[in-house]
Amino acid sequence: MKIFSLLIVIILIMIALGVTFSKKIITNIIIFTVYSLLMSLLWLLMEAPDLALTEAAVGAGATTAIFIFAYSRIRGNISE
């Protein structure tokens, strides 16, 4: 289990770097969603199901929905 957790942490670091170098906003939103889902899996592996559920609901669910709504509202005003 520790090797799997370490693998997830390495992937999370790579995802964080991917957001840094990505130029498109919609790509960053998708990467953020994947980051939140993997983070909730990591919380679950660390035996913190309450944090895992909160991360999945707020991080991957609500925040992603708000980002997509905001992006759709300002899409015409952003030069990508």
C-alpha positions in Angstrom: 0.0 0.0 0.0 2.9 2.4 0.7 4.3 1.9 -2.8 0.8 2.7 -4.2 0.6 5.9 -2.1 4.1 6.9 -3.1 3.1 6.5 -6.8 0.0 8.6 -6.3 2.2 11.4 -4.6 4.6 11.3 -7.6 1.7 11.6 -10.0 0.2 14.5 -8.0 3.6 16.3 -8.2 3.6 15.7 -12.0 0.0 17.0 -12.3 0.9 20.1 -10.3 3.8 20.8 -12.7 1.4 20.2 -15.6 -0.9 22.9 -14.4 2.1 25.2 -14.2 3.1 24.8 -17.8 -0.3 24.5 -19.4 -1.5 27.5 -21.3 -5.2 26.6 -21.9 -7.7 27.3 -19.1 -10.0 24.4 -19.8 -7.0 22.1 -19.7 -6.1 23.5 -16.3 -9.6 22.9 -15.0 -9.5 19.3 -16.2 -6.0 18.8 -14.6 -7.3 20.3 -11.4 -10.2 17.9 -11.3 -7.9 14.9 -11.8 -5.7 16.3 -9.0 -8.6 16.5 -6.6 -9.8 13.0 -7.4 -6.3 11.6 -6.9 -6.0 13.6 -3.7 -9.2 12.1 -2.4 -7.9 8.6 -3.2 -4.8 9.4 -1.2 -6.9 10.6 1.8 -8.8 7.3 1.6 -5.5 5.3 1.6 -4.4 7.3 4.7 -7.6 6.1 6.3 -9.3 9.5 6.4 -12.6 8.8 4.7 -14.2 12.1 5.9 -11.4 14.1 4.2 -11.6 11.9 1.1 -15.4 12.5 0.8 -14.9 16.3 1.3 -12.1 16.5 -1.2 -14.2 14.6 -3.8 -17.3 16.6 -3.2 -15.8 20.1 -2.9 -12.5 19.8 -4.8 -13.6 17.6 -7.8 -17.3 18.4 -7.7 -18.3 21.9 -6.7 -15.1 23.7 -7.5 -14.9 22.1 -11.0 -18.5 23.1 -11.7 -17.8 26.7 -10.6 -14.7 26.9 -12.7 -16.5 25.6 -15.8 -19.4 28.0 -15.2 -17.0 30.9 -14.8 -15.0 29.8 -17.9 -18.2 29.6 -20.0 -19.2 33.1 -18.8 -15.9 34.8 -19.7 -14.7 32.6 -22.6 -15.2 35.4 -25.1 -13.1 37.8 -23.1 -10.0 35.6 -22.7 -7.3 35.5 -25.3 -5.8 32.0 -25.2 
